[in-house]
Amino acid sequence: MGKTLHQKSSSPLSHGVKLRTGNQKVENGVAPLVTTYLEMQAPEQLRPKRVDPRLQVREQTERNWRFNRDLYFRVGEQWDWIDKRSWTDEQWKHYTAAPELRTFAGYYEDALAGYYELRRDTEGGVEIAYFGLLPDFIGRGLGGALLTSAIGQAWRMSPKRVWVHTCNRDHPQALANYQARGMIIYKLEEKQEVGPPSREATARQGGDNC
């Protein structure tokens, strides 16, 4: 999750996309919401991070809507995930029962450390829909290993591509993590908000606070 759009990058990226240099334009005291879309078009593009043997990733093969709901709240609280915060139990049950959704949990020395959700889209791709670590496990170097697992599992679903989107209000190292694993930016979207960003305005439909 996350992004760092303030890094140096005046050279063109995939599909001619460029990152901005310098500070973002600020209007009314609020920096624009910048959403970054990244993709990987072949499994050979994955640059894996060596997995700590103490980190074990297991698929939740039995559908358990409470697990998805609880991880959404526990991981997302620090990033203001709110798009599903008002959901009813029935909405969660419907969401987790969808055949296109798969859920994986990361355990560090048998303690739950984080999770990710993979979702087939309607165009033959697989989206990393939700991804993140629990607060106690941030900063231990586990993000790259968990993302390596997510991308690898996504390619095992035989998609046309693997993709994700994130924004400049997420974890500051998230964008760098995606790029370090070999994902390429293919689209940027910028939206200038009026006044301080509300929790509603920072909600992401499908993955984090974007």
MARTORDO-178361 format. One record per residue (C-alpha): residue number from 1; residue in one letter; x, y, z. Coordinates in nm, 4 decimals. Layout:
# MARTORDO-178361
PT     n   res          u          v          w
PT   NUM     A          X          Y          Z
...
END
This chain:
# MARTORDO-178361
PT     n   res          u          v          w
PT     1     M     0.0000     0.0000     0.0000
PT     2     G     0.1182     0.3521    -0.0513
PT     3     K     0.3252     0.5696    -0.2708
PT     4     T     0.6058     0.8234    -0.2834
PT     5     L     0.5511     1.0584    -0.5723
PT     6     H     0.8110     1.3073    -0.4477
PT     7     Q     1.1031     1.0924    -0.5623
PT     8     K     1.3285     1.2160    -0.8446
PT     9     S     1.1940     1.1104    -1.1799
PT    10     S     1.2179     1.3317    -1.4841
PT    11     S     1.2709     1.0399    -1.7217
PT    12     P     0.9733     0.8808    -1.8941
PT    13     L     0.8305     0.5626    -1.7494
PT    14     S     0.6301     0.2856    -1.9133
PT    15     H     0.3656     0.4076    -2.1565
PT    16     G     0.5187     0.7574    -2.1522
PT    17     V     0.4029     0.8338    -1.7980
PT    18     K     0.6228     1.0734    -1.6018
PT    19     L     0.6379     1.1376    -1.2311
PT    20     R     0.6421     1.4982    -1.1252
PT    21     T     0.9561     1.6597    -0.9973
PT    22     G     0.9613     1.8937    -0.7015
PT    23     N     0.6683     1.9630    -0.4731
PT    24     Q     0.3122     1.9078    -0.5808
PT    25     K     0.1000     2.2131    -0.6448
PT    26     V    -0.0932     2.3014    -0.3325
PT    27     E    -0.4259     2.4798    -0.3528
PT    28     N    -0.6210     2.5981    -0.0496
PT    29     G    -0.3562     2.4412     0.1705
PT    30     V    -0.4285     2.0892     0.0401
PT    31     A    -0.2003     1.8841    -0.1826
PT    32     P    -0.3835     1.7066    -0.4653
PT    33     L    -0.4797     1.3422    -0.4338
PT    34     V    -0.2554     1.1577    -0.6798
PT    35     T    -0.3485     0.7990    -0.7617
PT    36     T    -0.0834     0.5815    -0.9234
PT    37     Y    -0.1656     0.2712    -1.1269
PT    38     L     0.1016     0.0045    -1.1706
PT    39     E     0.1099    -0.3224    -1.3597
PT    40     M     0.3228    -0.6217    -1.4473
PT    41     Q     0.2655    -0.7852    -1.7837
PT    42     A     0.4802    -1.0977    -1.7492
PT    43     P     0.5854    -1.3105    -1.4512
PT    44     E     0.9500    -1.2736    -1.5544
PT    45     Q     0.9292    -0.9070    -1.4566
PT    46     L     0.8992    -0.9962    -1.0882
PT    47     R     1.2051    -0.9004    -0.8876
PT    48     P     1.1500    -1.1066    -0.5733
PT    49     K     1.2699    -1.0099    -0.2312
PT    50     R     1.4224    -1.2944    -0.0350
PT    51     V     1.1553    -1.4327     0.1932
PT    52     D     1.2326    -1.4494     0.5625
PT    53     P     1.1777    -1.8171     0.6512
PT    54     R     0.9901    -1.7034     0.9587
PT    55     L     0.7237    -1.5483     0.7316
PT    56     Q     0.4718    -1.8056     0.6105
PT    57     V     0.1875    -1.7142     0.3738
PT    58     R    -0.1253    -1.9284     0.3737
PT    59     E    -0.4392    -1.9020     0.1654
PT    60     Q    -0.7669    -1.8775     0.3512
PT    61     T    -0.9259    -2.1645     0.1626
PT    62     E    -1.2402    -2.1577     0.3737
PT    63     R    -1.4396    -1.8415     0.3140
PT    64     N    -1.4583    -1.6447     0.6366
PT    65     W    -1.6068    -1.3002     0.5987
PT    66     R    -1.5131    -1.2072     0.9557
PT    67     F    -1.1452    -1.2628     0.8765
PT    68     N    -1.1563    -1.0246     0.5777
PT    69     R    -1.3554    -0.7706     0.7725
PT    70     D    -1.1292    -0.7799     1.0768
PT    71     L    -0.8080    -0.7534     0.8725
PT    72     Y    -0.9581    -0.4688     0.6720
PT    73     F    -1.0157    -0.2762     0.9966
PT    74     R    -0.6922    -0.3732     1.1704
PT    75     V    -0.4644    -0.3018     0.8740
PT    76     G    -0.6646    -0.0147     0.7294
PT    77     E    -0.7161     0.1865     1.0466
PT    78     Q    -0.3734     0.3474     1.0166
PT    79     W    -0.4393     0.4498     0.6541
PT    80     D    -0.8008     0.5652     0.6915
PT    81     W    -0.9555     0.2885     0.4829
PT    82     I    -1.3236     0.3728     0.5024
PT    83     D    -1.4842     0.2466     0.1806
PT    84     K    -1.6107    -0.0668     0.3578
PT    85     R    -1.6280     0.0639     0.7121
PT    86     S    -2.0059     0.1039     0.7022
PT    87     W    -2.0741    -0.2349     0.5449
PT    88     T    -2.3258    -0.4688     0.7006
PT    89     D    -2.2526    -0.8326     0.7776
PT    90     E    -2.4496    -0.9304     0.4683
PT    91     Q    -2.2344    -0.7089     0.2475
PT    92     W    -1.9194    -0.8677     0.3860
PT    93     K    -2.0589    -1.2151     0.3321
PT    94     H    -2.1448    -1.1320    -0.0292
PT    95     Y    -1.8021    -0.9800    -0.0899
PT    96     T    -1.5996    -1.2706     0.0460
PT    97     A    -1.8186    -1.5306    -0.1266
PT    98     A    -1.7326    -1.3918    -0.4721
PT    99     P    -1.5480    -1.6602    -0.6735
PT   100     E    -1.3072    -1.4037    -0.8183
PT   101     L    -1.1678    -1.3189    -0.4719
PT   102     R    -0.8842    -1.5018    -0.2951
PT   103     T    -0.7456    -1.4119     0.0468
PT   104     F    -0.3981    -1.4847     0.1858
PT   105     A    -0.2590    -1.4257     0.5337
PT   106     G     0.1035    -1.3770     0.6336
PT   107     Y     0.2229    -1.5253     0.9622
PT   108     Y     0.5518    -1.4289     1.1247
PT   109     E     0.6619    -1.6965     1.3709
PT   110     D     0.2960    -1.8067     1.3786
PT   111     A     0.1688    -1.4586     1.4660
PT   112     L    -0.0653    -1.2980     1.2144
PT   113     A     0.1378    -1.0216     1.0495
PT   114     G    -0.0654    -0.9064     0.7473
PT   115     Y    -0.2717    -1.0092     0.4500
PT   116     Y    -0.3553    -0.9513     0.0884
PT   117     E    -0.6559    -1.0062    -0.1362
PT   118     L    -0.6326    -1.0962    -0.5043
PT   119     R    -0.9276    -1.0351    -0.7331
PT   120     R    -0.9811    -1.1318    -1.0944
PT   121     D    -1.1088    -0.8422    -1.3022
PT   122     T    -1.3412    -0.8573    -1.6011
PT   123     E    -1.0592    -0.8147    -1.8543
PT   124     G    -0.8488    -1.1166    -1.7661
PT   125     G    -0.6228    -0.9431    -1.5153
PT   126     V    -0.5676    -0.9921    -1.1441
PT   127     E    -0.5709    -0.6950    -0.9073
PT   128     I    -0.3908    -0.6832    -0.5756
PT   129     A    -0.7045    -0.5446    -0.4173
PT   130     Y    -0.5923    -0.5083    -0.0544
PT   131     F    -0.2439    -0.5460     0.0879
PT   132     G    -0.0879    -0.4521     0.4168
PT   133     L     0.0827    -0.5358     0.7431
PT   134     L    -0.0509    -0.5059     1.0946
PT   135     P     0.1037    -0.2115     1.2840
PT   136     D     0.3350    -0.4243     1.4995
PT   137     F     0.5016    -0.5709     1.1901
PT   138     I     0.5670    -0.2533     0.9933
PT   139     G     0.9340    -0.1615     0.9668
PT   140     R     1.0662    -0.5170     0.9913
PT   141     G     1.1369    -0.5581     0.6211
PT   142     L     0.8394    -0.7867     0.5655
PT   143     G     0.6548    -0.5722     0.3106
PT   144     G     0.8737    -0.6732     0.0161
PT   145     A     0.8494    -1.0421     0.1002
PT   146     L     0.4716    -1.0285     0.1400
PT   147     L     0.4372    -0.8393    -0.1879
PT   148     T     0.6617    -1.0951    -0.3597
PT   149     S     0.4185    -1.3613    -0.2425
PT   150     A     0.1179    -1.1598    -0.3627
PT   151     I     0.2575    -1.1080    -0.7118
PT   152     G     0.3712    -1.4675    -0.7387
PT   153     Q     0.0311    -1.5999    -0.6334
PT   154     A    -0.1401    -1.3628    -0.8759
PT   155     W     0.0640    -1.5004    -1.1681
PT   156     R    -0.0307    -1.8545    -1.0684
PT   157     M    -0.3864    -1.7522    -1.1564
PT   158     S    -0.2708    -1.7210    -1.5229
PT   159     P    -0.3808    -1.3602    -1.5777
PT   160     K    -0.3025    -1.1321    -1.8693
PT   161     R    -0.1474    -0.8894    -1.6216
PT   162     V    -0.1172    -0.8152    -1.2494
PT   163     W    -0.2011    -0.4640    -1.1373
PT   164     V    -0.2609    -0.2399    -0.8384
PT   165     H    -0.3350     0.1222    -0.7625
PT   166     T    -0.2234     0.3341    -0.4716
PT   167     C    -0.1963     0.7023    -0.3785
PT   168     N     0.0079     0.9674    -0.2028
PT   169     R    -0.1831     0.9265     0.1254
PT   170     D    -0.0756     0.5719     0.1875
PT   171     H     0.2408     0.4303     0.3481
PT   172     P     0.5312     0.6430     0.2172
PT   173     Q     0.7299     0.3383     0.1015
PT   174     A     0.4464     0.1561    -0.0734
PT   175     L     0.5045     0.2911    -0.4242
PT   176     A     0.8758     0.2204    -0.3932
PT   177     N     0.7944    -0.1353    -0.2827
PT   178     Y     0.5759    -0.1979    -0.5881
PT   179     Q     0.8413    -0.0587    -0.8203
PT   180     A     1.1206    -0.2522    -0.6499
PT   181     R     0.9329    -0.5746    -0.7245
PT   182     G     0.9183    -0.4842    -1.0950
PT   183     M     0.5773    -0.3209    -1.1314
PT   184     I     0.5616    -0.0349    -1.3824
PT   185     I     0.3546     0.2825    -1.3594
PT   186     Y     0.1110     0.3130    -1.6478
PT   187     K    -0.1280     0.5844    -1.5342
PT   188     L    -0.1494     0.8763    -1.2921
PT   189     E    -0.4678     1.0500    -1.1860
PT   190     E    -0.4721     1.3769    -0.9960
PT   191     K    -0.7674     1.5279    -0.8165
PT   192     Q    -0.7582     1.8594    -0.6369
PT   193     E    -0.9798     1.8599    -0.3308
PT   194     V    -1.1356     2.1687    -0.1783
PT   195     G    -1.0465     2.2135     0.1864
PT   196     P    -0.8891     1.9534     0.4143
PT   197     P    -0.9375     1.6006     0.2825
PT   198     S    -1.2304     1.4311     0.4483
PT   199     R    -1.2176     1.0656     0.5488
PT   200     E    -1.4742     1.0052     0.2770
PT   201     A    -1.2584     1.1787     0.0160
PT   202     T    -0.9561     0.9662     0.1012
PT   203     A    -1.1389     0.6350     0.0711
PT   204     R    -1.0229     0.4035    -0.2026
PT   205     Q    -1.2684     0.1882    -0.3877
PT   206     G    -1.0940    -0.1454    -0.3888
PT   207     G    -0.7764    -0.1413    -0.1901
PT   208     D    -0.6576     0.1417     0.0321
PT   209     N    -0.7224     0.5078     0.1064
PT   210     C    -0.7038     0.6315    -0.2557
END
